[in-house]
Amino acid sequence: MRKILMGCVTLAALALASSANAGPSERTLSGAAIGAGAGAVVAGPVGAVAGGVVGAVVGGPRITRSSRTCWYDRDGYRHCRSR
């Protein structure tokens, strides 16, 4: 009975996460991984599922750099250029 319940919760979490966004972004995937890891440490398998869902909804840190390059000139003014 417990395995069936865990399977249903996992499928519901995956369906919820996939319906929230059309395609997974880097923030969704990193948030799910961080949340699942933290939940597994705190509450075991149930915490991993719950943490993964919460992490996917909230989102994780931005990993890639922005597409802009910024610098300061001699007078202290900031300039930015898109790549």
Biopython code that builds the backbone (N, CA, C, O; Angstrom):
import numpy as np
from Bio.PDB.StructureBuilder import StructureBuilder

atoms = [
    (1, "MET", "N", (0.815, -1.187, 0.000)),
    (1, "MET", "CA", (0.000, 0.000, 0.000)),
    (1, "MET", "C", (0.862, 1.256, 0.000)),
    (1, "MET", "O", (0.544, 2.236, -0.674)),
    (2, "ARG", "N", (1.954, 1.221, 0.759)),
    (2, "ARG", "CA", (2.815, 2.393, 0.837)),
    (2, "ARG", "C", (3.520, 2.657, -0.499)),
    (2, "ARG", "O", (3.695, 3.811, -0.892)),
    (3, "LYS", "N", (3.920, 1.593, -1.193)),
    (3, "LYS", "CA", (4.581, 1.765, -2.488)),
    (3, "LYS", "C", (3.616, 2.331, -3.519)),
    (3, "LYS", "O", (4.006, 3.143, -4.359)),
    (4, "ILE", "N", (2.379, 1.912, -3.460)),
    (4, "ILE", "CA", (1.382, 2.447, -4.384)),
    (4, "ILE", "C", (1.162, 3.927, -4.116)),
    (4, "ILE", "O", (1.067, 4.721, -5.051)),
    (5, "LEU", "N", (1.081, 4.302, -2.847)),
    (5, "LEU", "CA", (0.905, 5.706, -2.483)),
    (5, "LEU", "C", (2.096, 6.543, -2.942)),
    (5, "LEU", "O", (1.910, 7.632, -3.487)),
    (6, "MET", "N", (3.306, 6.053, -2.731)),
    (6, "MET", "CA", (4.497, 6.776, -3.179)),
    (6, "MET", "C", (4.527, 6.914, -4.692)),
    (6, "MET", "O", (4.920, 7.961, -5.205)),
    (7, "GLY", "N", (4.123, 5.888, -5.407)),
    (7, "GLY", "CA", (4.060, 5.968, -6.860)),
    (7, "GLY", "C", (3.056, 7.001, -7.328)),
    (7, "GLY", "O", (3.324, 7.749, -8.269)),
    (8, "CYS", "N", (1.903, 7.050, -6.680)),
    (8, "CYS", "CA", (0.882, 8.037, -7.046)),
    (8, "CYS", "C", (1.345, 9.459, -6.755)),
    (8, "CYS", "O", (1.106, 10.373, -7.544)),
    (9, "VAL", "N", (2.006, 9.638, -5.617)),
    (9, "VAL", "CA", (2.517, 10.967, -5.272)),
    (9, "VAL", "C", (3.592, 11.394, -6.264)),
    (9, "VAL", "O", (3.621, 12.552, -6.681)),
    (10, "THR", "N", (4.466, 10.487, -6.641)),
    (10, "THR", "CA", (5.522, 10.802, -7.599)),
    (10, "THR", "C", (4.935, 11.165, -8.958)),
    (10, "THR", "O", (5.362, 12.141, -9.574)),
    (11, "LEU", "N", (3.972, 10.397, -9.427)),
    (11, "LEU", "CA", (3.351, 10.707, -10.711)),
    (11, "LEU", "C", (2.596, 12.031, -10.664)),
    (11, "LEU", "O", (2.628, 12.793, -11.631)),
    (12, "ALA", "N", (1.921, 12.313, -9.561)),
    (12, "ALA", "CA", (1.218, 13.589, -9.438)),
    (12, "ALA", "C", (2.200, 14.756, -9.420)),
    (12, "ALA", "O", (1.933, 15.807, -10.002)),
    (13, "ALA", "N", (3.334, 14.570, -8.751)),
    (13, "ALA", "CA", (4.338, 15.629, -8.702)),
    (13, "ALA", "C", (4.932, 15.889, -10.084)),
    (13, "ALA", "O", (5.137, 17.039, -10.472)),
    (14, "LEU", "N", (5.204, 14.825, -10.813)),
    (14, "LEU", "CA", (5.745, 14.991, -12.162)),
    (14, "LEU", "C", (4.732, 15.644, -13.097)),
    (14, "LEU", "O", (5.096, 16.476, -13.928)),
    (15, "ALA", "N", (3.473, 15.272, -12.963)),
    (15, "ALA", "CA", (2.441, 15.871, -13.801)),
    (15, "ALA", "C", (2.269, 17.343, -13.475)),
    (15, "ALA", "O", (2.089, 18.162, -14.376)),
    (16, "LEU", "N", (2.323, 17.686, -12.196)),
    (16, "LEU", "CA", (2.195, 19.081, -11.786)),
    (16, "LEU", "C", (3.377, 19.900, -12.275)),
    (16, "LEU", "O", (3.199, 21.011, -12.775)),
    (17, "ALA", "N", (4.568, 19.367, -12.135)),
    (17, "ALA", "CA", (5.754, 20.100, -12.555)),
    (17, "ALA", "C", (5.798, 20.271, -14.069)),
    (17, "ALA", "O", (6.227, 21.315, -14.561)),
    (18, "SER", "N", (5.361, 19.264, -14.805)),
    (18, "SER", "CA", (5.414, 19.376, -16.260)),
    (18, "SER", "C", (4.308, 20.272, -16.806)),
    (18, "SER", "O", (4.469, 20.875, -17.866)),
    (19, "SER", "N", (3.197, 20.363, -16.100)),
    (19, "SER", "CA", (2.126, 21.226, -16.594)),
    (19, "SER", "C", (2.365, 22.683, -16.229)),
    (19, "SER", "O", (1.779, 23.573, -16.845)),
    (20, "ALA", "N", (3.210, 22.944, -15.243)),
    (20, "ALA", "CA", (3.468, 24.321, -14.833)),
    (20, "ALA", "C", (4.243, 25.071, -15.903)),
    (20, "ALA", "O", (3.956, 26.241, -16.155)),
    (21, "ASN", "N", (5.198, 24.441, -16.529)),
    (21, "ASN", "CA", (6.009, 25.065, -17.575)),
    (21, "ASN", "C", (5.950, 24.199, -18.818)),
    (21, "ASN", "O", (5.900, 22.972, -18.731)),
    (22, "ALA", "N", (5.956, 24.843, -19.973)),
    (22, "ALA", "CA", (5.925, 24.086, -21.216)),
    (22, "ALA", "C", (7.202, 23.282, -21.398)),
    (22, "ALA", "O", (7.153, 22.122, -21.807)),
    (23, "GLY", "N", (8.340, 23.886, -21.098)),
    (23, "GLY", "CA", (9.612, 23.194, -21.204)),
    (23, "GLY", "C", (10.430, 23.475, -19.964)),
    (23, "GLY", "O", (10.368, 24.575, -19.415)),
    (24, "PRO", "N", (11.201, 22.490, -19.512)),
    (24, "PRO", "CA", (11.971, 22.723, -18.299)),
    (24, "PRO", "C", (13.124, 23.692, -18.551)),
    (24, "PRO", "O", (13.893, 23.522, -19.497)),
    (25, "SER", "N", (13.235, 24.698, -17.707)),
    (25, "SER", "CA", (14.343, 25.628, -17.813)),
    (25, "SER", "C", (15.440, 25.199, -16.863)),
    (25, "SER", "O", (15.265, 24.265, -16.081)),
    (26, "GLU", "N", (16.562, 25.875, -16.930)),
    (26, "GLU", "CA", (17.666, 25.519, -16.051)),
    (26, "GLU", "C", (17.319, 25.782, -14.593)),
    (26, "GLU", "O", (17.776, 25.057, -13.709)),
    (27, "ARG", "N", (16.517, 26.807, -14.331)),
    (27, "ARG", "CA", (16.145, 27.116, -12.955)),
    (27, "ARG", "C", (15.191, 26.071, -12.396)),
    (27, "ARG", "O", (15.252, 25.755, -11.208)),
    (28, "THR", "N", (14.309, 25.530, -13.233)),
    (28, "THR", "CA", (13.383, 24.496, -12.785)),
    (28, "THR", "C", (14.140, 23.224, -12.426)),
    (28, "THR", "O", (13.892, 22.618, -11.383)),
    (29, "LEU", "N", (15.049, 22.831, -13.283)),
    (29, "LEU", "CA", (15.789, 21.591, -13.044)),
    (29, "LEU", "C", (16.730, 21.709, -11.849)),
    (29, "LEU", "O", (16.826, 20.787, -11.040)),
    (30, "SER", "N", (17.423, 22.839, -11.736)),
    (30, "SER", "CA", (18.334, 22.983, -10.598)),
    (30, "SER", "C", (17.552, 23.113, -9.293)),
    (30, "SER", "O", (17.994, 22.605, -8.262)),
    (31, "GLY", "N", (16.404, 23.779, -9.317)),
    (31, "GLY", "CA", (15.580, 23.880, -8.118)),
    (31, "GLY", "C", (15.049, 22.533, -7.680)),
    (31, "GLY", "O", (15.012, 22.234, -6.486)),
    (32, "ALA", "N", (14.636, 21.715, -8.640)),
    (32, "ALA", "CA", (14.140, 20.380, -8.314)),
    (32, "ALA", "C", (15.255, 19.519, -7.731)),
    (32, "ALA", "O", (15.022, 18.769, -6.783)),
    (33, "ALA", "N", (16.441, 19.614, -8.277)),
    (33, "ALA", "CA", (17.557, 18.814, -7.768)),
    (33, "ALA", "C", (17.956, 19.248, -6.363)),
    (33, "ALA", "O", (18.192, 18.408, -5.495)),
    (34, "ILE", "N", (18.030, 20.552, -6.138)),
    (34, "ILE", "CA", (18.401, 21.042, -4.810)),
    (34, "ILE", "C", (17.319, 20.685, -3.792)),
    (34, "ILE", "O", (17.629, 20.242, -2.686)),
    (35, "GLY", "N", (16.069, 20.872, -4.157)),
    (35, "GLY", "CA", (14.963, 20.560, -3.247)),
    (35, "GLY", "C", (14.879, 19.082, -2.925)),
    (35, "GLY", "O", (14.624, 18.710, -1.779)),
    (36, "ALA", "N", (15.091, 18.230, -3.925)),
    (36, "ALA", "CA", (15.041, 16.789, -3.686)),
    (36, "ALA", "C", (16.184, 16.346, -2.787)),
    (36, "ALA", "O", (15.993, 15.495, -1.918)),
    (37, "GLY", "N", (17.357, 16.905, -2.982)),
    (37, "GLY", "CA", (18.486, 16.554, -2.121)),
    (37, "GLY", "C", (18.269, 16.984, -0.685)),
    (37, "GLY", "O", (18.532, 16.222, 0.245)),
    (38, "ALA", "N", (17.792, 18.202, -0.503)),
    (38, "ALA", "CA", (17.542, 18.696, 0.855)),
    (38, "ALA", "C", (16.402, 17.923, 1.515)),
    (38, "ALA", "O", (16.475, 17.601, 2.700)),
    (39, "GLY", "N", (15.360, 17.629, 0.760)),
    (39, "GLY", "CA", (14.240, 16.870, 1.322)),
    (39, "GLY", "C", (14.621, 15.453, 1.689)),
    (39, "GLY", "O", (14.127, 14.912, 2.679)),
    (40, "ALA", "N", (15.497, 14.844, 0.901)),
    (40, "ALA", "CA", (15.931, 13.478, 1.195)),
    (40, "ALA", "C", (16.748, 13.431, 2.479)),
    (40, "ALA", "O", (16.644, 12.476, 3.249)),
    (41, "VAL", "N", (17.554, 14.450, 2.710)),
    (41, "VAL", "CA", (18.354, 14.490, 3.933)),
    (41, "VAL", "C", (17.463, 14.677, 5.153)),
    (41, "VAL", "O", (17.687, 14.051, 6.189)),
    (42, "VAL", "N", (16.448, 15.541, 5.033)),
    (42, "VAL", "CA", (15.615, 15.880, 6.183)),
    (42, "VAL", "C", (14.570, 14.805, 6.465)),
    (42, "VAL", "O", (14.421, 14.382, 7.611)),
    (43, "ALA", "N", (13.836, 14.353, 5.431)),
    (43, "ALA", "CA", (12.683, 13.487, 5.680)),
    (43, "ALA", "C", (12.675, 12.192, 4.881)),
    (43, "ALA", "O", (11.648, 11.515, 4.840)),
    (44, "GLY", "N", (13.763, 11.830, 4.258)),
    (44, "GLY", "CA", (13.820, 10.566, 3.531)),
    (44, "GLY", "C", (13.144, 10.639, 2.172)),
    (44, "GLY", "O", (13.091, 11.710, 1.567)),
    (45, "PRO", "N", (12.622, 9.505, 1.676)),
    (45, "PRO", "CA", (12.031, 9.463, 0.334)),
    (45, "PRO", "C", (10.826, 10.386, 0.156)),
    (45, "PRO", "O", (10.665, 10.996, -0.901)),
    (46, "VAL", "N", (9.993, 10.491, 1.166)),
    (46, "VAL", "CA", (8.830, 11.371, 1.059)),
    (46, "VAL", "C", (9.291, 12.825, 0.970)),
    (46, "VAL", "O", (8.733, 13.610, 0.203)),
    (47, "GLY", "N", (10.292, 13.177, 1.743)),
    (47, "GLY", "CA", (10.845, 14.525, 1.692)),
    (47, "GLY", "C", (11.515, 14.822, 0.371)),
    (47, "GLY", "O", (11.493, 15.961, -0.096)),
    (48, "ALA", "N", (12.117, 13.798, -0.247)),
    (48, "ALA", "CA", (12.744, 14.002, -1.551)),
    (48, "ALA", "C", (11.708, 14.362, -2.609)),
    (48, "ALA", "O", (11.934, 15.243, -3.439)),
    (49, "VAL", "N", (10.573, 13.674, -2.573)),
    (49, "VAL", "CA", (9.507, 13.977, -3.539)),
    (49, "VAL", "C", (8.944, 15.365, -3.287)),
    (49, "VAL", "O", (8.792, 16.160, -4.214)),
    (50, "ALA", "N", (8.638, 15.652, -2.032)),
    (50, "ALA", "CA", (8.063, 16.952, -1.704)),
    (50, "ALA", "C", (9.058, 18.074, -1.987)),
    (50, "ALA", "O", (8.678, 19.108, -2.537)),
    (51, "GLY", "N", (10.310, 17.886, -1.624)),
    (51, "GLY", "CA", (11.330, 18.901, -1.884)),
    (51, "GLY", "C", (11.571, 19.112, -3.361)),
    (51, "GLY", "O", (11.812, 20.238, -3.796)),
    (52, "GLY", "N", (11.509, 18.038, -4.142)),
    (52, "GLY", "CA", (11.667, 18.172, -5.589)),
    (52, "GLY", "C", (10.550, 18.975, -6.218)),
    (52, "GLY", "O", (10.792, 19.793, -7.106)),
    (53, "VAL", "N", (9.327, 18.749, -5.764)),
    (53, "VAL", "CA", (8.187, 19.495, -6.306)),
    (53, "VAL", "C", (8.283, 20.964, -5.919)),
    (53, "VAL", "O", (8.114, 21.847, -6.760)),
    (54, "VAL", "N", (8.554, 21.222, -4.640)),
    (54, "VAL", "CA", (8.665, 22.616, -4.191)),
    (54, "VAL", "C", (9.829, 23.310, -4.889)),
    (54, "VAL", "O", (9.702, 24.465, -5.295)),
    (55, "GLY", "N", (10.952, 22.628, -5.033)),
    (55, "GLY", "CA", (12.104, 23.217, -5.708)),
    (55, "GLY", "C", (11.837, 23.514, -7.171)),
    (55, "GLY", "O", (12.316, 24.516, -7.700)),
    (56, "ALA", "N", (11.075, 22.650, -7.830)),
    (56, "ALA", "CA", (10.750, 22.893, -9.234)),
    (56, "ALA", "C", (9.808, 24.074, -9.390)),
    (56, "ALA", "O", (9.918, 24.835, -10.351)),
    (57, "VAL", "N", (8.884, 24.231, -8.455)),
    (57, "VAL", "CA", (7.941, 25.344, -8.537)),
    (57, "VAL", "C", (8.635, 26.659, -8.217)),
    (57, "VAL", "O", (8.435, 27.654, -8.914)),
    (58, "VAL", "N", (9.449, 26.671, -7.169)),
    (58, "VAL", "CA", (10.120, 27.906, -6.752)),
    (58, "VAL", "C", (11.255, 28.251, -7.713)),
    (58, "VAL", "O", (11.423, 29.416, -8.071)),
    (59, "GLY", "N", (12.021, 27.274, -8.128)),
    (59, "GLY", "CA", (13.137, 27.509, -9.029)),
    (59, "GLY", "C", (14.440, 27.619, -8.277)),
    (59, "GLY", "O", (14.462, 27.949, -7.091)),
    (60, "GLY", "N", (15.506, 27.345, -8.961)),
    (60, "GLY", "CA", (16.824, 27.385, -8.348)),
    (60, "GLY", "C", (17.611, 28.591, -8.804)),
    (60, "GLY", "O", (17.069, 29.484, -9.456)),
    (61, "PRO", "N", (18.878, 28.622, -8.467)),
    (61, "PRO", "CA", (19.707, 29.759, -8.865)),
    (61, "PRO", "C", (20.003, 29.736, -10.364)),
    (61, "PRO", "O", (20.006, 28.678, -10.995)),
    (62, "ARG", "N", (20.245, 30.893, -10.908)),
    (62, "ARG", "CA", (20.614, 31.000, -12.321)),
    (62, "ARG", "C", (22.066, 30.574, -12.462)),
    (62, "ARG", "O", (22.943, 31.138, -11.808)),
    (63, "ILE", "N", (22.326, 29.587, -13.305)),
    (63, "ILE", "CA", (23.664, 29.019, -13.417)),
    (63, "ILE", "C", (24.469, 29.695, -14.527)),
    (63, "ILE", "O", (25.651, 29.983, -14.341)),
    (64, "THR", "N", (23.860, 29.944, -15.647)),
    (64, "THR", "CA", (24.588, 30.538, -16.767)),
    (64, "THR", "C", (24.775, 32.022, -16.559)),
    (64, "THR", "O", (24.035, 32.654, -15.806)),
    (65, "ARG", "N", (25.751, 32.564, -17.220)),
    (65, "ARG", "CA", (26.002, 33.999, -17.149)),
    (65, "ARG", "C", (25.013, 34.736, -18.033)),
    (65, "ARG", "O", (24.424, 34.162, -18.950)),
    (66, "SER", "N", (24.847, 35.987, -17.747)),
    (66, "SER", "CA", (23.924, 36.762, -18.565)),
    (66, "SER", "C", (24.558, 37.024, -19.926)),
    (66, "SER", "O", (25.760, 36.836, -20.111)),
    (67, "SER", "N", (23.749, 37.453, -20.857)),
    (67, "SER", "CA", (24.238, 37.680, -22.215)),
    (67, "SER", "C", (24.757, 39.106, -22.375)),
    (67, "SER", "O", (24.988, 39.559, -23.496)),
    (68, "ARG", "N", (24.941, 39.816, -21.263)),
    (68, "ARG", "CA", (25.446, 41.176, -21.337)),
    (68, "ARG", "C", (26.824, 41.256, -20.698)),
    (68, "ARG", "O", (27.127, 40.550, -19.736)),
    (69, "THR", "N", (27.644, 42.125, -21.252)),
    (69, "THR", "CA", (28.949, 42.409, -20.685)),
    (69, "THR", "C", (28.947, 43.854, -20.233)),
    (69, "THR", "O", (28.633, 44.754, -21.012)),
    (70, "CYS", "N", (29.296, 44.079, -18.974)),
    (70, "CYS", "CA", (29.298, 45.435, -18.433)),
    (70, "CYS", "C", (30.680, 45.786, -17.910)),
    (70, "CYS", "O", (31.420, 44.915, -17.453)),
    (71, "TRP", "N", (31.027, 47.076, -17.980)),
    (71, "TRP", "CA", (32.290, 47.559, -17.463)),
    (71, "TRP", "C", (32.146, 49.021, -17.062)),
    (71, "TRP", "O", (31.187, 49.689, -17.448)),
    (72, "TYR", "N", (33.099, 49.508, -16.289)),
    (72, "TYR", "CA", (33.137, 50.904, -15.861)),
    (72, "TYR", "C", (34.275, 51.607, -16.586)),
    (72, "TYR", "O", (35.379, 51.073, -16.683)),
    (73, "ASP", "N", (34.008, 52.795, -17.090)),
    (73, "ASP", "CA", (35.072, 53.546, -17.758)),
    (73, "ASP", "C", (35.883, 54.343, -16.733)),
    (73, "ASP", "O", (35.661, 54.224, -15.528)),
    (74, "ARG", "N", (36.814, 55.148, -17.216)),
    (74, "ARG", "CA", (37.693, 55.898, -16.325)),
    (74, "ARG", "C", (36.948, 56.901, -15.457)),
    (74, "ARG", "O", (37.398, 57.232, -14.360)),
    (75, "ASP", "N", (35.807, 57.387, -15.946)),
    (75, "ASP", "CA", (35.034, 58.371, -15.193)),
    (75, "ASP", "C", (34.050, 57.727, -14.221)),
    (75, "ASP", "O", (33.344, 58.436, -13.504)),
    (76, "GLY", "N", (33.990, 56.403, -14.185)),
    (76, "GLY", "CA", (33.120, 55.707, -13.256)),
    (76, "GLY", "C", (31.736, 55.400, -13.803)),
    (76, "GLY", "O", (30.866, 54.940, -13.064)),
    (77, "TYR", "N", (31.520, 55.652, -15.099)),
    (77, "TYR", "CA", (30.223, 55.357, -15.705)),
    (77, "TYR", "C", (30.167, 53.900, -16.143)),
    (77, "TYR", "O", (31.140, 53.351, -16.661)),
    (78, "ARG", "N", (29.016, 53.293, -15.926)),
    (78, "ARG", "CA", (28.839, 51.893, -16.295)),
    (78, "ARG", "C", (28.318, 51.797, -17.728)),
    (78, "ARG", "O", (27.393, 52.516, -18.106)),
    (79, "HIS", "N", (28.906, 50.920, -18.513)),
    (79, "HIS", "CA", (28.503, 50.663, -19.885)),
    (79, "HIS", "C", (28.216, 49.174, -20.023)),
    (79, "HIS", "O", (28.944, 48.344, -19.478)),
    (80, "CYS", "N", (27.152, 48.836, -20.753)),
    (80, "CYS", "CA", (26.787, 47.441, -20.986)),
    (80, "CYS", "C", (26.585, 47.206, -22.471)),
    (80, "CYS", "O", (26.110, 48.081, -23.195)),
    (81, "ARG", "N", (26.948, 46.022, -22.910)),
    (81, "ARG", "CA", (26.768, 45.642, -24.312)),
    (81, "ARG", "C", (26.258, 44.211, -24.362)),
    (81, "ARG", "O", (26.760, 43.336, -23.657)),
    (82, "SER", "N", (25.255, 43.981, -25.202)),
    (82, "SER", "CA", (24.738, 42.613, -25.388)),
    (82, "SER", "C", (25.687, 41.846, -26.281)),
    (82, "SER", "O", (26.312, 42.408, -27.180)),
    (83, "ARG", "N", (25.784, 40.560, -26.022)),
    (83, "ARG", "CA", (26.666, 39.714, -26.849)),
    (83, "ARG", "C", (25.935, 39.159, -28.016)),
    (83, "ARG", "O", (26.515, 38.428, -28.818)),
]
sb = StructureBuilder()
sb.init_structure("model")
sb.init_model(0)
sb.init_chain("A")
sb.init_seg("    ")
for serial, (resi, resn, name, xyz) in enumerate(atoms, 1):
    if name == "N":
        sb.init_residue(resn, " ", resi, " ")
    sb.init_atom(name, np.array(xyz, "f"), 0.0, 1.0, " ", f" {name:<3s}", serial, name[0])
structure = sb.get_structure()
